[in-house]
């Protein structure tokens, strides 16, 4: 079975839940076993379909199941185990009075649990198409950068740290009175590490997964959508479509004609910015969508419904090119203006606004240095120079 994952995100309130729901309906109508997953804490699938949807997988029509993953609830259910684990690992701290409080923010742990829930559904169920209704873009990036970020740290740890800890544990306990994590704790961390690595591989495989951006033909929304594309490119996610929602098409009043004029201007900019992917245009609905029948009608009227389930791989976000005295690291940064690049240890750090990507260099470039950075349209060229005796073929 060739499974696919479609993730929809965008600025809050642009209609991503509606479009992800329509995608799920289209998939189900093609006799494809489909699941629609919401990881948005402001769940709206129950409102869209007009039925109660919760944390259990629920079949709502032929070939279509839905679930709303509540990360806070998952964390609350798992908190006793987490607390017990903490008590076991840090025996000098009294955790007996620690209780779960929904007002205490533990987003990092909660997000990991939500991501692993998606991986469980991908592995354990026979859904061919998995549609994910993601939260607003800023929160989506908090999810999507977790596998790479945490894996980067754990990779450094498991590269040498695990063996050292196991070697030093007897000495540290009796000589320095320090309790290092036991073998079981290390094994549990390694399991999470390997699961996140697998999830990252699935999410970044353009034959399996893609991210779709949903927006409006409005200046503020468009500016955020351009930043969204830059962030997703920076972290190497395949983005294969931009959905422009709520377009006016009836010019019977001066107000609507003015809105059409404004939208037309921004549509031209959208087509220029998202030139390497399909731009899907969706008319403004004349009524609210409040049940399954409404969503089915909305999905049926989409002009692109026959191609919406095709994943279109876009070019990789970064690659290396060998030159005489080193290599060029080419990175797709789309339409962003402000960025910072620096080398720290064996990694290239790229910061765009408040987002940072860390690219670990191959062995041949560990001793390199940044000679210069050149911006060329949507691409950033980082020139890495190496000593002549270090220039070999990239492994």
N, C-alpha and C positions, 0 to 999 in steps of 0.2 A: 504494500500500500504506500503510495506516494503522498505523505502528509504535507500540508502547507499551513503556515501561520501568517495571518494578516493582522497587523497592529495599526489601529487608527488613533491619531492624536492631533492636537491643535489647541489653540487658545480656548479657554473656557467659554461655553455658550455658542459655539459656531455650528453645532449640529453633528459632532463626531459620533455620538451615540446613535443618532438616527441613521447615519450612513453605514456604520458598522452593523446595525440591525438589518438594514436593507441588504447588505452583502451576505449576511447569514441566510436571509430568506431566499435570495437568488440561488445560493449554493444548495439549500435544501430542496428547492423546486427542481433542481437538476438531478435529484435522487442521489445526492452526496450526503453521507452521514456527517453532520455539522454540529459544532458547539460554539456558542457565543459566550465569551467570558468577559465579565466586567471587573476591572481592578481599580476602578475609580471609586474613591471613598464616598463621593456624592453620586451613588448609584441612581440611574434613571431608567434602567431596563424595565422595571416593574411599571413605571408610569407609561412607557412607550407601548408595551404590550397589554397593559390594562389588567395584569394578573400579578399575584404575589410571587416574587422570585427571591430566593434566599441563598444560603451558602451550600445547599445541596443541589447536585445536578438534576435538573427538571426538564422532562420532555414536554414541549408545548405544542408541537405539531409534527407531522411526518418528517423524519430525517433531521429535526432540529431540537437540540437541547440547549438550555441556558443555565448559567450560574453566576452569582454575584459573590466574588471573593472578598470577604471582609477581613483585611489584615489585622485589624484591632481585635476581632473576635478570635482569629487563629492564635494571635499572641496571648490573649487571655487564657485560651484553652491550653496552650503549651507552657504558660508561665510557671506552673508547679514544677514541671520537668526542668525548665531553665533555672529556677531557683535552687532546685536540688543539685543540679550540675554545678552551679556557682558555689554552693556550700561545700561540695566535694572537692572542688578545685582550689578554693581559698579557705582552708579550714580555720584560719585565725579570725575570720570575720563572722559575726553573728548575723545570719540571714533570716532568723526565725521571725523577726518583726517586719520583714519586707513583704509587702502585699502588692498585688497588681492594682493599679489605679488608671482608669482610662484617660485621666487628665495628664498622666505622665507620658511624655512623648518618647517613644522608642521606635522611630520610623525605620532606622537602619535594619534592625532585627525583623520588624514587621514586613518590610519590603522583601527581605530575603525569603521569608516564609511564603509570601505571595508568589514570588518567582518560582520557588521550588514546587508550589502547588500547580502552576502551569506546566512545569516539566513532568510532574506526576500524571497529569491528564494526557499530555502528549505521549507518554510511554505506556500507560496502563489501559487506555481506552482506544477503541477503534474509530475515533473521529478522523475523517480524512481532511476536513478543513476546520481549522481553529481560528475563530475571529476574536480578536482581543480589543475590547473597548477600553482604551487607556485613559488615565486622568489627563487634566490639562498639561500642556507640553512641559512646563517646568517640573512638575511631579513625575511625568513620564521619564525624563532624563535622570531623575533620582533613582528610578528603577533600572533603567537600561545601562547605566554606567556601573552598577554594583558588580556584575559578574567580572568585568575586566579589572576594575579597581581592586576588589577584594582578592581576585585571583593573582593580581600583580604582587600584592603584599604576601599572600600565602606561598606564592611560587618562590619568592625570596626566602621565606621562612623554611619551606620544605626542601629547598635546595641544599641547605647545610644545617639549618637550625634544629630540625627534628632529631637528627643523629646526635648533635651536640647535647641537646637536652637529655636524651636518654642516657648519654654517657655521664653527664654531670649530676643527674638526679641523686644518686646515693651520696656523692660528696657534698652537694648543696644542702641536703637534709641534715646531715650530722655535723658538718663542719661550720656551715654558715647559717643554719637554722632557716633555710628557705625551702618552701614546698613548691617544686616545679610541677607542671602538669604531668599526670600519670599517662601510661601507655594508652588506656582506654580513651582518655580525653584527647590525646593526640590523634588517635584513630578516628574519633568523631569529627574533629576539625578537618582531617584529611578527606573524609567522606563528603562533607559540605563543599570542600575545595574542588573535589573531582566532579561533583554534581553541578557546581557553578561553571566549571570549565566546559562541561558537556552542554549546558544551557547556552553559554556564550557561542559555542560552535554552531548550535542550531539556529540561534537568533541571527548570526552573521553569515549563514549559508544562504546566498541569494537564490538558490534553487528551492529552498524550503521556506524562508521567511522574508517578509518585507514590511516596511513601515509606510503608511499612507498619511499624508498631511491634509487636514481639513481646515479651510479658512473662508474668509469673505473677501469680496472686492472692495475693501475699505483700507485706508492708509495704515491705521494702527495695527489692524489684524495682519496686513501684508508684511509690515516691518517685523512683527514677531515671527511670522511664518518663514521669512528669510533667515532669521537667526536660528530658528528650529532646524532648517535644512543644514545650516553650517555646523551646528552641534552634532547632528546625526551623521553627517559626512566625517566629522572629526573623529567620531568613535566607530566608524567603519560599518554603519548600518545601511542596508540597501533601502533607498527611498524611491518607489517606482510610480508615484502618482500624487498629484495635488488636486483636491476636490474643492471647487469654488461653489459655495452654497448660497442660496437665497438671492438669486439673480432676478431682477425685475424684467418682465417681458411685455407688460401692458402699458402703453404710453397715452392713455386716455386723459390723464390729468397733468398739470404743470409740475406737480411734485414728483410724480413717477418719472416724467421725462427728464427731470433734473437728476434724479437718482440713477437712471439709466446712463446718462452722460458721465456721471462720476464713476459708476461701475465700469464703463467701457474704458475709461482712462486707466483704471487700476488693472483691468484685465490685460491690457497691453503690457503693463509692467510685469504682471504675473507670468505671461508667456515668455517674456525676455529672461526673467529670473529662473524659471523652471523649464528652460528650453530643452533639456535632455530627458524629459519624462512627460508622460501624458498629463494634460490638464483637463479635468472633467468638470463640466459646467452643469449646475443643478438649479432649476428654476425655484423661485419662492413659492412655497405651498400656500394655497388659499385657505387651508384649515389646519387645525392642530392634529397631530397623529397621536391617537389615544388608545389604539388597540391593534391586534394582529391583522385585522382586515385592512386597516389604514396603511400599515407598513407594507403589506403585500401589494396594495395598489400603488404606493409610492415606488416600490422596487420595480414593478412592472413597467412604469412610465419612464424609468431611467434609460436614456438613449444608449448608454454604454454597458448595459447589463450583460451582454454576451461576452465581453472581454474583461470584466471586473475580477474574475477569478484567475486570470493569467498573471503570474509574477514575471516582471520584466527586469532582469538583472541590469543594474547600472554599473558603470566602471568603478573599479576599486578606489578607495579614498586615498591610498598612498602606495608608492612603489619606489624601488631603487633603480638608478641608472648609473652604470660604471663610466667614469671619465678617466683622463690620463693620470691625475694625481689624487683620485679619491672617488667619491660617489655623490650623486644628487639624490636627495630624498624628496620626492614629489608628493605633495599633499593637496587634496581637493578641499578648499576652504570656502567655496561658493562666494556669496556676495558680502562677506564680512569686511569691515574696514580696519578694526583695531585688533591686534594680536601681539603676542610676545613669544619668542622662541629662545630657549636656552638649553644647554647640555648640562646635566647633573649626573655625575658618576657614569654609568653605562646607559643612560636613558636620555632621549630627547623629550623635553617638556614643551608643550604647546598650550598656551593659555589664550582663550577667546572669551572676553568678558569675564564671567565668574566660573566658566567651565575650563577644565584642564584635561588634556590627553597626554598620557605617558606612553611613548613608544620605545620599547627596549631594543637596543641596537644589536645586530648580529656580531659575532666575535671579531670579525675583521675590522669593525668600526668602533670597537670599545675604546681604542686609543686615539680616535679621531677628534677633531675640533671643528666648530662651526666657522667657516671662512666668510660666508655671506648668505643673506636671504634675499631672494628676488621674487616679487609678486608679478604674476602674469595672468591677468583676467581672474579666473576662478581658482588658479593653482598657485601654490607657494613652493618655490624651489629652495631647498636648504642644501647648501654646498658643504659637504663634509670632507675635509682634507685628512689624509693619512700619510704616515711616513712611507717612503718608497719601499722599504723592506717589509712593510705590512700589507702591501697591495696584492691581494689574491682574489680568486673568484669567490663570490658570495655563496655560502653553503645553503 
